Amino acid sequence: MTGETELIAAGAEEWSDGALLGRFSKADVCALTSLKEGCSNFILEAMLAARPVVATDAGGNRELVEDGVTGHIVPLGDSDAVARRLVELLSDPKLAREAGEAGRKRAESLFGVERMVDQTVGLYEEKLAARVPGLIEWSHARSDRLRRRGIGGYDRPDGRDGADVGRLSSGTGRERAGRKT
């Protein structure tokens, strides 16, 4: 903190065009004092910007902010607790930096695109496996065979994207071998 105090308050109209995003770089700490909240994009974006967060114990805030590590969770409606935690972080730049960095790492590891895709695929695999036993194992084995042949997947040595996999899987085995059924 430079000794200067500036409070930036943003309303919902500023979210629509992304104007708030650039302001995270100017913030030393971010606060969200909602009485009701889902999974807050504000908190995730503050964490990704490596800013510590002080948030009320509403909705999914506790799942995002690790109290005492990435910032602080305070009781709903307790403005004194909000003020104490903000002053604590603003008075100790090292603590604020460490909490902000811990928040960035947490946001990237728990809420990054790769993890979300993996969790979504896992959910689909779980549901499909319950409906069609053996399908997932067959699919994984097939993908492994195609990869060994250099076909499909995103890790091809020639950099191609595997768009030809669909053509190989259409039709019956005899059609693929050149024999009509």
C-alpha positions as CSV (number, residue, x, y, z in Angstrom):
1,M,0.0,0.0,0.0
2,T,1.4,3.4,-1.0
3,G,-0.2,5.4,1.8
4,E,-2.9,6.7,-0.5
5,T,-6.4,5.5,0.0
6,E,-8.9,5.1,-2.9
7,L,-12.1,3.2,-2.7
8,I,-13.4,1.8,-5.9
9,A,-17.0,0.7,-5.8
10,A,-18.5,-0.9,-8.8
11,G,-22.1,-1.5,-9.7
12,A,-23.7,-4.2,-11.8
13,E,-23.7,-1.9,-14.9
14,E,-19.9,-2.0,-14.9
15,W,-19.8,-5.8,-15.0
16,S,-21.6,-6.0,-18.3
17,D,-18.8,-4.5,-20.4
18,G,-15.9,-5.9,-18.3
19,A,-14.8,-2.4,-17.1
20,L,-14.1,-3.7,-13.6
21,L,-11.5,-6.3,-14.8
22,G,-8.8,-3.7,-15.3
23,R,-9.4,-2.2,-11.9
24,F,-8.1,-5.4,-10.1
25,S,-4.6,-4.3,-11.0
26,K,-5.1,-1.1,-9.0
27,A,-6.6,-2.9,-5.9
28,D,-4.6,-4.0,-2.9
29,V,-7.5,-6.1,-1.6
30,C,-11.0,-6.9,-2.8
31,A,-14.2,-7.1,-0.7
32,L,-17.5,-8.7,-1.5
33,T,-20.2,-8.1,1.2
34,S,-23.2,-9.7,-0.4
35,L,-26.0,-11.1,1.7
36,K,-26.8,-13.7,-1.0
37,E,-24.3,-15.1,-3.5
38,G,-23.8,-18.0,-5.8
39,C,-20.4,-18.9,-7.1
40,S,-19.0,-15.3,-7.4
41,N,-17.2,-14.4,-10.6
42,F,-15.9,-11.3,-8.8
43,I,-14.1,-13.5,-6.2
44,L,-12.6,-15.8,-8.9
45,E,-11.4,-12.8,-11.0
46,A,-9.9,-11.1,-7.9
47,M,-8.1,-14.3,-7.0
48,L,-6.9,-14.8,-10.6
49,A,-5.5,-11.2,-10.3
50,A,-3.6,-12.3,-7.2
51,R,-5.7,-10.1,-4.9
52,P,-6.7,-11.2,-1.4
53,V,-10.4,-11.3,-0.8
54,V,-12.6,-10.4,2.2
55,A,-16.0,-11.8,1.7
56,T,-19.1,-12.5,3.7
57,D,-20.1,-16.1,4.5
58,A,-22.8,-16.1,1.8
59,G,-23.6,-18.8,-0.8
60,G,-20.4,-20.3,-2.4
61,N,-18.0,-17.7,-1.0
62,R,-16.5,-20.1,1.5
63,E,-15.8,-22.6,-1.2
64,L,-13.8,-20.0,-3.1
65,V,-12.0,-18.1,-0.3
66,E,-9.9,-20.2,2.0
67,D,-10.3,-18.3,5.3
68,G,-6.9,-17.1,6.6
69,V,-5.1,-18.3,3.5
70,T,-6.4,-16.5,0.4
71,G,-8.3,-13.9,2.3
72,H,-11.0,-13.9,4.9
73,I,-14.6,-15.0,5.3
74,V,-16.6,-12.8,7.7
75,P,-20.1,-13.2,9.2
76,L,-23.1,-11.8,7.2
77,G,-23.9,-8.3,8.1
78,D,-20.8,-7.8,10.3
79,S,-19.4,-4.6,8.9
80,D,-16.9,-4.3,11.8
81,A,-15.4,-7.7,10.9
82,V,-15.2,-6.6,7.3
83,A,-13.3,-3.4,8.3
84,R,-11.0,-5.3,10.7
85,R,-10.0,-7.8,8.0
86,L,-9.5,-5.1,5.3
87,V,-7.3,-3.1,7.7
88,E,-5.3,-6.2,8.6
89,L,-4.6,-6.9,4.9
90,L,-3.9,-3.3,4.0
91,S,-1.6,-2.8,7.0
92,D,0.5,-5.8,6.1
93,P,1.5,-5.8,2.3
94,K,3.5,-9.0,2.7
95,L,0.5,-10.9,4.1
96,A,-1.7,-9.4,1.4
97,R,0.7,-10.4,-1.3
98,E,1.0,-14.0,0.1
99,A,-2.8,-14.3,0.4
100,G,-3.2,-12.9,-3.1
101,E,-0.7,-15.4,-4.6
102,A,-2.3,-18.3,-2.7
103,G,-5.7,-17.2,-4.1
104,R,-4.3,-17.1,-7.7
105,K,-2.9,-20.6,-7.3
106,R,-6.2,-21.9,-5.7
107,A,-8.3,-20.3,-8.5
108,E,-6.1,-21.8,-11.2
109,S,-5.9,-25.3,-9.7
110,L,-9.6,-25.6,-8.7
111,F,-11.4,-23.6,-11.2
112,G,-9.2,-23.6,-14.3
113,V,-10.5,-24.7,-17.7
114,E,-8.5,-27.9,-17.8
115,R,-9.9,-29.1,-14.4
116,M,-13.5,-28.1,-15.4
117,V,-13.2,-30.0,-18.7
118,D,-11.8,-33.0,-16.8
119,Q,-14.6,-32.9,-14.3
120,T,-17.3,-32.6,-17.0
121,V,-15.8,-35.5,-19.0
122,G,-15.7,-37.5,-15.8
123,L,-19.3,-36.8,-15.1
124,Y,-20.3,-37.9,-18.6
125,E,-18.2,-41.0,-18.3
126,E,-19.8,-41.9,-15.0
127,K,-23.3,-41.5,-16.4
128,L,-22.5,-43.3,-19.6
129,A,-20.8,-46.2,-17.8
130,A,-24.0,-46.7,-15.7
131,R,-26.2,-46.8,-18.8
132,V,-23.8,-48.8,-21.1
133,P,-21.4,-51.0,-19.2
134,G,-18.1,-51.4,-20.8
135,L,-18.5,-48.4,-23.2
136,I,-15.9,-46.2,-21.5
137,E,-13.3,-48.9,-21.3
138,W,-13.9,-49.7,-25.0
139,S,-13.6,-46.0,-25.9
140,H,-10.4,-45.5,-23.9
141,A,-8.9,-48.7,-25.5
142,R,-9.9,-47.5,-29.0
143,S,-8.4,-44.1,-28.4
144,D,-5.1,-45.7,-27.2
145,R,-5.0,-47.9,-30.3
146,L,-5.6,-44.9,-32.6
147,R,-3.0,-42.8,-30.8
148,R,-0.4,-45.7,-31.2
149,R,-1.2,-45.6,-35.0
150,G,-0.7,-41.8,-35.0
151,I,-4.4,-41.1,-35.6
152,G,-6.5,-38.9,-33.4
153,G,-5.9,-37.0,-30.2
154,Y,-4.3,-33.7,-29.7
155,D,-0.9,-35.1,-29.1
156,R,-0.1,-36.1,-32.6
157,P,3.5,-35.7,-33.6
158,D,2.5,-34.0,-36.9
159,G,0.4,-31.5,-35.0
160,R,-2.8,-32.4,-36.7
161,D,-6.0,-32.3,-34.6
162,G,-7.3,-35.8,-35.2
163,A,-10.3,-34.7,-37.3
164,D,-9.9,-37.9,-39.4
165,V,-10.9,-40.1,-36.5
166,G,-14.7,-39.7,-37.3
167,R,-14.2,-41.0,-40.8
168,L,-12.4,-44.1,-39.5
169,S,-15.2,-45.0,-37.2
170,S,-18.1,-44.6,-39.6
171,G,-19.6,-47.7,-41.1
172,T,-18.9,-51.4,-40.3
173,G,-15.6,-53.0,-40.0
174,R,-15.9,-54.6,-43.4
175,E,-16.7,-51.2,-45.0
176,R,-13.6,-49.7,-43.4
177,A,-11.6,-52.6,-44.8
178,G,-12.9,-51.9,-48.3
179,R,-15.5,-54.7,-48.5
180,K,-19.1,-53.8,-48.7
181,T,-21.6,-55.7,-46.6
